[in-house]
Amino acid sequence: MIALIDIGNSRTKVGIVKESNIDKTFSINTSNSFNELLNELGIVEKIFFSSVVPSKSAELLGCVETKKIFEVNINPNLGIDILYKTPQTLGIDRVCGILGAKKLAQLNSHKSDLIITIDCGTATTINVLYQNSFIGGLIAPGISTMFSSLNKNTSLLPELNFDSYTEFIGNSTETSIVSGVVNATLGFISHSINKIEKLYETNASIFITGGNSKKLLPYLDKNIMYEKDLVLIGILSVAEKMG
């Protein structure tokens, strides 16, 4: 059995590979013990993982025999060129998401030179692949982060969540906050996609993933493909290259 692990700031996602495809996935809190996770997985032949939390990377590496575990990082063998000016600060989850989108675009015969990914997690990130080069993108606070920030920094405002969103114009403080946060994110995504497509003068293949992505989709006008396992698919594409 091969396991894929994506260690994020809040959640760690796990995928089990069967016959070259991701057979099932689940997630745990990143703060959880990886020893417990590995006991739950049982015998694994190999583990491929990406991480944006160095301390948890070290913990996972310490739990597994060196020959069985492989960390995905920025290197020349990913199958794309990295044009980011500060690759040492580039979150590997952003790159894996792009690799996953590239794989899906090829499988679905999407011919565009331009791929855009949107990842709605702790941060909302928008990432751009043009002519097989990772150009960069945009990073903004995620929906949950914005709600939490308003609650912590404004004494009279409650902490809310996306589930309370029902209308564009809020008729109470609570519904006004929810609409403001949700529509700030929707506006950020729509404006960014339009600017990127205009800049490269072509329509993009667009993929969205992350915790709040499915809730956002009905409010977005563009043809955007939802894939909950986008980063894991990217890790799998690297695993296939490594053998």
HELIX and SHEET records of a PDB file:
HELIX    1   1 PHE A   34  LEU A   41  1                                   8    
HELIX    2   2 PRO A   54  CYS A   63  1                                  10    
HELIX    3   3 THR A   66  LYS A   68  5                                   3    
HELIX    4   4 PRO A   87  THR A   89  5                                   3    
HELIX    5   5 ILE A   92  LEU A  107  1                                  16    
HELIX    6   6 ILE A  143  ASN A  153  1                                  11    
HELIX    7   7 PHE A  162  SER A  164  5                                   3    
HELIX    8   8 THR A  173  TYR A  200  1                                  28    
HELIX    9   9 SER A  213  LEU A  216  1                                   4    
HELIX   10  10 LEU A  217  TYR A  219  5                                   3    
HELIX   11  11 LEU A  230  MET A  242  1                                  13    
SHEET    1   A 5 ASN A  21  ASN A  29  0                                        
SHEET    2   A 5 ARG A  11  LYS A  18 -1                                        
SHEET    3   A 5 ILE A   2  ILE A   7 -1                                        
SHEET    4   A 5 LYS A  46  SER A  51  1                                        
SHEET    5   A 5 ILE A  69  GLU A  71  1                                        
SHEET    1   B 6 ASP A  81  ILE A  82  0                                        
SHEET    2   B 6 SER A 133  PRO A 141  1                                        
SHEET    3   B 6 ALA A 123  TYR A 130 -1                                        
SHEET    4   B 6 LEU A 114  CYS A 120 -1                                        
SHEET    5   B 6 SER A 205  THR A 209  1                                        
SHEET    6   B 6 ILE A 224  TYR A 226  1                                        
END                                                                             
